[in-house]
Amino acid sequence: MIKDVLKGSRILVTGGTGSYGRRLVKNLLDKYEPAKVIVFSRDELKQFEMAQEFSQDRYPNIRYFIGDVRDQDRLIEAFRGVDYVIHAAALKQVPAAEYNPFEAIKTNVLGAQNIIRAAIQNNVKRVLALSTDKAANPINLYGASKLCSDKLFISANSMSGDAKTRFAVVRYGNVVGSRGSVIPFFLKRRESGVLPITDDRMTRFSITLQEGVDFSLNSMDRMTGGEIFVPKIPSYRILDVAKAISPDARIELVGIRPGEKLHEVMVPEDEARQTLEFKDHFVIQPSFNWWTEAQPLKLMGGKVCKDGFSYNSGTNDHWLTVPEIQALVDQLLKEKGVEGI
């Protein structure tokens, strides 16, 4: 269905030069036949490097726009004639956000506000914003800023009026192999024979970059405005990741870092009361009267979560085994042209 929606359309991706943005753009260009894909980001060097792989000679429908989500006027210009926006731009590093709080707010919160205003002004059809597990019961500024961003995008559905622009959010955890995540860190440290682990009880959800892109596009197809989409994905134990990458390494416990959780949460207990469960995902509904009155037919068949439920990586019922983690790592290395573990 989403292929029919996106075919011949004009799509803009904020943060389009990041790891998610590059994979998304590749999928859009190779599979969905859009009329135009606009890569919107503030880093001219990353755009230049990306253009070596996605050149206009090879992909005549790609465009590169320099701009910052902090700049509303530039967004208004960039959104002119755009049908769909996928918002992936953010300041994402937890320590950096703590040390530079005003900058995190400018990009993650005020940037979201600018996206909303530019989309409504240009009659964009749909806006899908990427969120994070850290927005659920946040304990650091990055998570708090993304929670605020999520609230803005959900509330934007009651602000768009006759513009008919619809907004939704996708929330998932750390992407396997992403910059700053545990797998690249362990791969770098395994030659030392010692792997530092913050806490041997720690768990995380597991989603690959491609799975994240696929889930986002499927959510854009499902959305009618106001949803937070959460995928059902497996968990892994940090100790099992260490065993998969370097089974003979000595484990050194170093303690949980500031702003870090023992387990990831994507549907907190308090939000579960307004959450519907489907076969492969959850939908967190907004607590607004307009949503109740116009609840979309697409949500029929969803099962209301039980009282006291939460979707937590530590209590998940689907776990990756050590061999499955090894296969994931091998695939990551293969994509980078490196021999597997």
C-alpha positions as CSV (number, residue, x, y, z in Angstrom):
1,M,0.0,0.0,0.0
2,I,2.7,2.5,0.9
3,K,4.3,2.0,-2.5
4,D,1.1,3.3,-4.1
5,V,1.0,6.2,-1.7
6,L,4.6,7.3,-2.3
7,K,4.8,6.6,-6.1
8,G,5.1,10.0,-7.9
9,S,5.2,11.9,-4.6
10,R,7.6,14.5,-3.3
11,I,9.3,13.4,0.0
12,L,11.6,15.4,2.2
13,V,13.8,13.8,4.9
14,T,15.3,16.0,7.6
15,G,18.6,14.7,8.9
16,G,18.8,12.9,5.6
17,T,22.6,12.5,5.7
18,G,22.6,10.4,8.9
19,S,22.7,6.6,9.0
20,Y,18.9,6.3,9.1
21,G,18.4,9.0,6.5
22,R,20.9,7.5,4.0
23,R,19.2,4.1,4.3
24,L,15.7,5.6,4.0
25,V,16.7,7.6,1.0
26,K,18.2,4.5,-0.7
27,N,15.0,2.6,-0.1
28,L,12.8,5.4,-1.4
29,L,14.9,5.8,-4.6
30,D,15.2,2.1,-5.3
31,K,11.8,0.8,-4.4
32,Y,9.1,3.5,-4.3
33,E,9.4,5.6,-7.5
34,P,9.0,9.0,-6.0
35,A,8.9,12.1,-8.2
36,K,11.5,13.8,-5.9
37,V,13.4,13.0,-2.7
38,I,14.8,16.0,-0.9
39,V,17.7,15.5,1.6
40,F,17.6,18.3,4.1
41,S,20.5,18.7,6.5
42,R,22.9,21.3,7.8
43,D,26.3,19.5,7.0
44,E,27.6,20.4,3.6
45,L,30.4,17.9,3.8
46,K,28.0,15.0,4.6
47,Q,25.8,16.1,1.7
48,F,28.9,16.2,-0.7
49,E,29.9,12.7,0.5
50,M,26.4,11.3,0.1
51,A,26.1,12.8,-3.4
52,Q,29.1,10.5,-4.4
53,E,26.8,7.5,-3.8
54,F,23.5,9.1,-4.7
55,S,24.4,11.4,-7.5
56,Q,21.9,13.3,-9.7
57,D,23.3,11.6,-12.7
58,R,22.2,8.2,-11.3
59,Y,19.2,9.5,-9.4
60,P,17.8,12.5,-11.3
61,N,15.0,12.9,-8.7
62,I,17.2,13.5,-5.7
63,R,17.9,17.0,-4.4
64,Y,20.2,18.3,-1.6
65,F,19.1,21.2,0.5
66,I,21.4,22.9,3.1
67,G,19.3,24.0,6.1
68,D,18.7,23.7,9.8
69,V,15.4,22.7,11.5
70,R,16.0,25.7,13.8
71,D,15.4,28.0,10.8
72,Q,11.7,28.1,10.2
73,D,12.0,30.4,7.1
74,R,14.3,27.9,5.4
75,L,11.9,25.0,6.3
76,I,9.0,26.9,4.8
77,E,11.0,27.3,1.5
78,A,12.1,23.6,1.5
79,F,8.5,22.3,2.2
80,R,7.0,24.1,-0.8
81,G,5.3,21.4,-3.0
82,V,6.3,18.6,-0.6
83,D,3.8,15.8,0.0
84,Y,5.4,13.8,2.8
85,V,8.0,14.7,5.5
86,I,10.0,12.2,7.5
87,H,11.7,14.1,10.4
88,A,14.9,12.4,11.5
89,A,17.0,15.4,12.5
90,A,17.9,15.6,16.2
91,L,20.7,16.1,18.6
92,K,20.9,12.5,19.9
93,Q,24.0,12.1,22.1
94,V,23.0,12.0,25.8
95,P,26.2,13.5,27.3
96,A,26.3,16.2,24.6
97,A,22.7,17.2,25.4
98,E,23.4,17.4,29.1
99,Y,26.4,19.6,28.5
100,N,24.7,21.8,25.8
101,P,21.1,21.9,27.0
102,F,20.0,25.0,25.2
103,E,21.3,23.6,21.9
104,A,19.4,20.3,22.5
105,I,16.2,22.3,23.1
106,K,16.7,24.5,20.0
107,T,17.0,21.5,17.7
108,N,14.8,18.8,19.3
109,V,11.9,21.0,20.6
110,L,11.9,24.3,18.8
111,G,13.0,22.4,15.6
112,A,9.8,20.3,16.0
113,Q,7.7,23.4,16.3
114,N,9.3,24.8,13.1
115,I,8.6,21.5,11.3
116,I,4.9,21.7,12.3
117,R,4.4,25.3,11.3
118,A,6.2,24.8,7.9
119,A,4.2,21.7,7.1
120,I,0.8,23.2,7.9
121,Q,1.7,26.4,6.0
122,N,2.6,24.3,2.9
123,N,-0.3,21.8,3.2
124,V,2.1,18.8,3.5
125,K,-0.1,15.7,3.6
126,R,1.7,13.7,6.3
127,V,4.6,14.2,8.7
128,L,6.2,11.2,10.4
129,A,8.6,12.1,13.2
130,L,11.2,9.7,14.6
131,S,11.4,9.4,18.4
132,T,13.3,7.2,20.9
133,D,12.8,4.9,23.8
134,K,14.4,7.6,25.9
135,A,11.3,9.7,25.5
136,A,9.4,7.1,27.6
137,N,9.7,8.1,31.3
138,P,12.8,10.2,30.5
139,I,15.7,10.5,32.9
140,N,18.0,12.7,30.8
141,L,17.6,15.9,28.8
142,Y,17.7,14.2,25.4
143,G,14.8,11.9,26.4
144,A,12.9,14.9,27.9
145,S,13.4,16.9,24.7
146,K,12.1,14.1,22.5
147,L,9.1,13.6,24.8
148,C,8.3,17.2,24.3
149,S,8.8,16.9,20.6
150,D,6.4,13.9,20.5
151,K,3.8,15.8,22.4
152,L,4.1,18.7,19.9
153,F,3.7,16.4,16.9
154,I,0.6,14.7,18.3
155,S,-1.0,18.0,19.3
156,A,-0.3,19.4,15.9
157,N,-3.2,17.3,14.5
158,S,-5.6,19.5,16.3
159,M,-3.8,22.7,15.1
160,S,-3.7,22.0,11.4
161,G,-7.4,22.9,10.8
162,D,-8.4,23.1,7.1
163,A,-4.8,22.4,6.0
164,K,-5.5,18.7,6.6
165,T,-1.8,18.0,7.5
166,R,-1.5,14.9,9.6
167,F,1.3,14.1,12.1
168,A,2.4,10.8,13.7
169,V,5.4,9.5,15.6
170,V,7.5,6.3,15.4
171,R,9.3,5.3,18.7
172,Y,11.9,2.6,18.9
173,G,15.2,1.9,20.7
174,N,18.9,1.8,19.9
175,V,19.6,0.7,16.3
176,V,22.0,-2.3,16.2
177,G,25.4,-1.2,15.2
178,S,24.6,2.6,15.2
179,R,27.2,5.1,16.2
180,G,27.8,5.0,20.0
181,S,26.0,1.7,20.5
182,V,27.4,-1.3,22.3
183,I,28.3,-3.5,19.3
184,P,30.8,-1.2,17.6
185,F,32.2,-0.4,21.0
186,F,32.7,-4.1,21.9
187,L,34.2,-4.8,18.4
188,K,36.7,-2.1,19.0
189,R,37.6,-3.3,22.5
190,R,37.7,-7.1,21.9
191,E,41.4,-7.1,20.9
192,S,42.3,-5.9,24.4
193,G,40.7,-9.0,25.9
194,V,38.6,-6.9,28.3
195,L,35.0,-5.8,27.7
196,P,33.7,-3.1,30.0
197,I,30.0,-3.5,30.9
198,T,28.0,-1.0,32.9
199,D,25.8,-3.6,34.6
200,D,25.5,-7.3,34.0
201,R,21.7,-7.1,34.3
202,M,21.3,-4.6,31.5
203,T,19.0,-5.3,28.5
204,R,18.2,-3.5,25.3
205,F,15.7,-3.8,22.5
206,S,17.1,-4.9,19.1
207,I,16.2,-3.3,15.8
208,T,18.3,-3.1,12.7
209,L,18.6,0.0,10.5
210,Q,16.6,-1.7,7.7
211,E,13.9,-2.8,10.1
212,G,13.6,0.7,11.4
213,V,13.2,2.1,7.9
214,D,10.6,-0.5,7.0
215,F,8.6,0.1,10.2
216,S,8.7,3.9,9.6
217,L,7.3,3.5,6.0
218,N,4.7,1.0,7.1
219,S,3.7,3.5,9.9
220,M,3.4,6.3,7.3
221,D,1.0,4.1,5.4
222,R,-1.1,3.2,8.6
223,M,-1.1,6.7,10.1
224,T,-4.2,8.9,10.1
225,G,-2.8,11.4,12.6
226,G,-2.1,11.3,16.4
227,E,-0.5,7.9,16.7
228,I,2.8,6.9,18.3
229,F,3.8,3.6,16.6
230,V,6.0,1.2,18.6
231,P,7.3,-2.0,16.9
232,K,7.3,-5.4,18.6
233,I,11.0,-6.4,18.5
234,P,13.3,-8.7,20.4
235,S,15.5,-7.9,23.4
236,Y,19.1,-8.9,24.1
237,R,21.2,-9.1,27.3
238,I,24.4,-7.0,27.3
239,L,26.3,-10.1,28.6
240,D,25.1,-12.1,25.6
241,V,26.4,-9.4,23.3
242,A,29.8,-9.7,25.0
243,K,29.7,-13.5,24.6
244,A,28.7,-13.3,20.9
245,I,31.6,-10.8,20.1
246,S,34.4,-12.1,22.3
247,P,33.4,-15.2,24.4
248,D,36.9,-15.4,26.0
249,A,37.1,-11.8,27.0
250,R,37.2,-10.8,30.7
251,I,34.2,-8.8,31.8
252,E,34.8,-5.6,33.7
253,L,31.8,-4.0,35.5
254,V,32.1,-0.2,35.4
255,G,28.7,1.0,36.7
256,I,25.8,2.6,34.9
257,R,26.6,5.9,33.3
258,P,24.7,9.1,34.2
259,G,21.4,9.3,32.3
260,E,21.4,5.6,31.5
261,K,18.6,3.1,32.3
262,L,19.0,-0.6,33.2
263,H,16.2,-1.5,30.8
264,E,14.6,0.2,27.9
265,V,11.0,1.1,28.0
266,M,8.9,2.0,24.9
267,V,5.4,1.8,26.4
268,P,5.4,2.9,30.0
269,E,2.7,1.6,32.3
270,D,0.9,5.0,32.4
271,E,0.7,5.2,28.7
272,A,-0.4,1.6,28.3
273,R,-3.9,2.6,29.4
274,Q,-4.3,4.3,26.1
275,T,-2.3,1.8,24.0
276,L,-3.7,-0.7,21.5
277,E,-1.8,-3.9,20.7
278,F,-1.5,-5.4,17.2
279,K,0.3,-8.4,15.9
280,D,3.6,-6.7,15.2
281,H,3.2,-3.3,16.8
282,F,1.6,-1.1,19.4
283,V,-0.2,2.2,18.9
284,I,-0.2,4.7,21.7
285,Q,-3.3,6.9,21.3
286,P,-3.4,10.6,22.4
287,S,-5.7,11.5,25.3
288,F,-7.7,14.1,23.4
289,N,-11.4,14.3,22.8
290,W,-10.9,14.9,19.0
291,W,-9.1,11.5,18.8
292,T,-12.0,9.7,20.5
293,E,-14.5,11.4,18.2
294,A,-12.6,10.6,15.0
295,Q,-10.9,7.3,16.0
296,P,-9.8,5.8,12.6
297,L,-11.1,2.6,11.3
298,K,-7.5,1.4,10.8
299,L,-7.3,0.9,14.6
300,M,-10.2,-1.5,14.6
301,G,-8.9,-4.9,15.7
302,G,-6.4,-3.5,18.2
303,K,-6.5,-5.0,21.6
304,V,-6.5,-2.7,24.6
305,C,-3.4,-3.4,26.8
306,K,-4.1,-4.8,30.2
307,D,-3.9,-2.7,33.3
308,G,-0.3,-2.6,34.6
309,F,1.2,-3.5,31.3
310,S,4.5,-1.9,30.1
311,Y,6.7,-2.8,27.1
312,N,10.1,-3.2,28.7
313,S,13.2,-4.8,27.3
314,G,13.8,-6.6,30.6
315,T,10.3,-8.2,30.6
316,N,10.0,-8.9,26.9
317,D,8.9,-12.3,25.8
318,H,11.2,-12.4,22.7
319,W,15.0,-12.7,23.3
320,L,17.9,-13.0,20.9
321,T,20.2,-15.9,21.5
322,V,24.0,-15.6,21.4
323,P,24.1,-17.3,17.9
324,E,21.4,-14.9,16.6
325,I,23.4,-11.9,18.0
326,Q,26.5,-13.3,16.2
327,A,24.6,-13.4,13.0
328,L,23.5,-9.8,13.4
329,V,27.1,-8.7,14.0
330,D,28.3,-10.7,11.0
331,Q,25.7,-9.0,8.8
332,L,26.8,-5.5,10.1
333,L,30.4,-6.3,9.3
334,K,29.5,-7.7,5.9
335,E,27.7,-4.4,5.1
336,K,30.9,-2.6,5.9
337,G,33.1,-5.0,3.9
338,V,34.7,-6.5,6.9
339,E,35.1,-10.2,7.6
340,G,32.7,-11.5,10.2
341,I,33.4,-12.6,13.8
